[in-house]
């Protein structure tokens, strides 16, 4: 019978990565790894104290460390306290960047090599209950030759989320990374379902629900594309989020070209009126550290011949109704309306 030197063995066990321990550590001592990794869980108290003192914001590294613990299942009271303090003080681009980095490390990534990818995605939260404009836009963009890895989820703040409308169209949404790769290789577009690619969010969901107020997690989804899309069109529900999210994207340094958009009361461009667009573009030579050029401008659909509409013209409904409208606006022909105009604007 093999005898184990317990002191040496437990020390070595803590140093093993989880997958290695699972594969090679004898079953009798596997519970020890769980005991040590959970009982030595890092406290969020130092970060909470820093924010309470109010002398400074958290650094990107501090926020990354804190959110790495949150995504492992940190104490719910501490998580709620930290999220509330961050909201009260106003998150900075560096803090948001740290959160994005932590989520990227924890995600179930999709590895598509050097393929240049596009994502068109919004934060939601505008309360307008329009049709699924960004979701239809990625289909149109893919039909025009872009390779698309679209991130999305079920409805949170609207009547129908991107996953809901795609399921109503008969599309399987809960694909694993290898299936997403196959889908992109086959047809140039795939949907990445948030619970599959960001499983650690299961620790955060009940806390967000109990808090019942907006937190930083409301805006992180569009910046944490599991395939690392280098090109992004990101809609935001409030203009103050434009510099916050653009600044975070630059600090994370994954995108090559992105636009952050706020429309007239919507998190996308629409014929309702002019949109404010903040564009960031990497101008560094290949192989060099990213260096971003930034510009902010207004875009009015009237300037390209698209007439104004009312919010009622863009209204959607539940998954079945939105699926029907989804198909209608993407059909060929020269007919047009506000819904079709909006999809063209966001895909363009």
N, C-alpha and C positions, 0 to 999 in steps of 0.2 A: 504494500500500500504506500502511496506517495505521501510523504509528510511535508507540510508547508511551514516555513518560518513566517509566522503571522506578521511580525513587525515589518519585515522586508517586503512581504507580499502585499500588505495593504498600502504601503508607500508606492510600490510599483503600480498597483491597481489604479490609484488616483491619477497617475501620469498617463495612463492609456487613454486614447480616444475612445468614445463610446462604441463605435462599430467594431473596434479591435477587441475591446473587452467582451462584447456580446458574442463574438465569434470564438474566442480562444480561452476565456477565463472559465474554470470549472464552475458548474451550476451551483455547487454548494456555497461558493463565496461571492457569487454575483450580487446578492443583497447588500454586501458590504459597500460596494460602489455606490449603490443608491443611497445608503445611509450617509456616507461621507459627503456626496455631492449635494444632497438636500439639506443636511444639517449645517453645512458650511456656506449656505446661500448668503450672498452678499446683501447687506442692508442698504436701503435707499436713503437712510437718515442723513448722511453727509450732504447729499444733494438737496434734500428738503431744507436742511439748516442753512445752506448757502442762499437759497431763494428766500427764506424767511428773513435773513439778515438784510437782504436787499441791496447790498453794496455792489454786486455784479451779477451778470447772467452766468449760466453754465457755459463752459467751453464745449466745442464740438466733441472732444475726446470724453469729457465727463458725461455728456448726454448719451454718447454711444455706449459707454459702460453701463449707465443707468438703464437704458432701454434694452440692452442685452440681457440684463437681469429680469426686466419686466417680461420679456419674451420667453423666459424660462419658467415663469410662474412665481414672481415675487409676491410678497405679502400684499393682499388686496388693499388694506388701509393705507399702506405706504404708497402704493401705486396711485390710488385716488388722490391722495394729498399732493403728490408730485405733479400729476396732470392738472390739478386745480391751480396750483401755484404757477405753473408755466403759463397757463391761460391768463391768470390774473396779471402777471407781470408783462405778458406779451412775448411770444416766442421770437427769437432772433433767427436770421438765416443760418448762423453757425449751429444753433441748437437743433433746428430742423434738419440740417445736414447730418448731425450726429445720429439722429433718430433714423434717417434714411439708411445710413451705413449699417446700423444695427439690424434693421429689417432685411437689408440685402444679405447680410451674413447668415441670418436665420432662415432665409427663404429656401424653398425647394426649387432650385434654379433650373432654367431651360438653357442648355448650351447649344447655340446655333453657330458657333465659330465666328467667322468674320462677316457673316451675312449682315448687310445694312438693313436695319429694321425700323419700322414706323409704328407709333402708337398714337391714337387720338382718344383722349380720355378727359373726363371732367370730374371735379370734386363732388358734384351734386350739391344739394343744400340750397338751391335757389327756390325751391317750393313751387315751381311753375308747372310741374307735371306735363311737360311736353312729350312728344314722341321721342324715341331713342335716337337722337340725332347723331351723337358720336359713334354709336354702334353701326348705324347705317352708313356713316361716312367712311369707316374703315373698309367696308365691303366695296364701296365705290372706289376708294383709293387703290385697293388690291386689284380691282378690275382694270384700273388705269396703269398697272405695272408695278406698284409699290409692294414690297414684302412687309406684311403686317403681323405683329404679335400684339394682340389687343388684350389688355388686362381689364377685368371687370368682376362684378359680383351680383348678387340678388339685390332687390330693392331694399334700401335703408330709409331714405327720405322721400322717395317718389312712389308713384303707383306701380311702376314697372321698371326693374333694373335691366341691365344688359343681359345678364344670364337668363332672366325671366323671358325676355322677348325671343332670345335665341332658342330656348327650349320649346317655346310655343311654335317655332318654325321647324321643329323636329331635329334640332342640332344637339348633339351630346356635348355638354359643357364641362363636365368634370374629368378632363383629360389629364393623364400623367405626363411628365416632361417628355418621355420618349414618344408618346402619341402626338404631342404638340409639334415636336420636331418633324415627325412623319407628315403631319398635316401641312406644315409650312412648306416642306419639300414637294408635296403633291400639288397643292393649290395656291400657295403663296400667301395664305392668311390662316391664322389660328386664334382661338380664344383661350385665354389663360384664366381659369377660375380661381379667385382669391383664396378660398379655403384649402385648395390643393397646393397652391404655390406659397402660401403664407400660413401654414398650419399653426404656428405659434400664436396667431391672433386669437386662438380659442381661450388663451389665458386672459386676454384683454376684454373680450366681448362682454362678459357679465359685469365687469367693472364699469365699462362705458354705459351699459344699460342702467345700472344703479345710479350713476352720477346724473344721467339725464340732461347733461349740458354738452355743448360742443367742446371737443378737445383737439389737440394736435393730430390725433389719429384720423380726424375727418379730412385732412388734406394730404396725408402721407401716401395713400394708395396710388395716385397718379405718378408719384415720383419713385415708385419701387417696382418697376416693371421687371418681372422675374427673368426675362430673356435679355435684359440690358439694352433695350431699344435705344439706338443712338440718335434717333430723330423723334421728336414728340410735339404734339399739339395738345396743350393742357388748358382746360377751361376752369376758371375759378368763380365762385359765387359772390366775391366781394373785391373791389378794386385794390384794397389794402394788401391783398394776398399776392399781387403781381410782383413787387420787389422781393417779398419774403420768399416766394417759391423760386423765382429766378436766381436769387442769391444762393439759396440752398443747392440748386442744381449745379451752379458753377463751382461751389465748394466740394461737392461730391465728385464732380468731374467725369461723369460717365457719358453724358450726352455730347454730341457734336453740334447739333443744331436743334433748338427748341423755341417754341413760341408759347407764352403764357397769355391767356385771353380772358377778358371780362367784357361780356356784351351788355346790352341794356336789360339789366335785371336777370340775366341768364349766365350760365357758365359756358357759353359758346357764342360764335358769331351767328347773327340772325338778321332778317329784314326788319326787325323791330326798330333798329337804329344803329348808330355808329358803335364800333367795338374798340376798346383800348387794347393794344397788343404790345407786349414787352418781348423782344426777340433777343436771344443769346446765340452766338455762333462762334465755334472754335476756329481761330485763325492761325493756330500754330502749325508748323510743318509736321508731317507724319513722323512719329517716333519721339517728338518733343513734348514736354509737359503742356497740357491744354492752356490756351490763353484765349479768353473770351472777349468778343466785341459785343457790346450791348446797345440797343436802341429801342426807344418807345415811340409809338405812333398811333394815330387813329385811322381806322378803316371804316368807310361808310359804303354799304352795299349799293346805295344809290349811284356811286361813282362807276359801278360796272353794270348799270342798267337794271338792277333788281329793285322792284318797288317795295314800299313799306307794307307791313302787315300788322295785324293786331295779335295779342297773345293767344286769343281764341283760335286763330288760324293755325297755331302750332300745337294745340292741346292734343294729348294722347289719352290713353285710358289704361285698362288692364293688359296683361300679356297677349290675350287673343286679339283684342282690338289693335294694339300696337303692332302685332305681327302682320295683320292685314294691311295696315298703313305702310309698314316697312316694305312689303312687297310692291305695293302700289307706287311708291315714290321711286323705286329702283327699276321699274319697268321701262323698256325703251319707248321711243316716241318723242314728239316735240311738245307734249302737254307739260304744263308746269303749275306749281302753286307754292305757297309759302313754305310748306314742309320740304318739298323737293329743293327749293332754293337754299334752304338752310343746310341741307345735307351737302349740296354742291359747294357751298361757301366753306364748310368745315373740312371737306376732303381736299379742297384746292390749295 
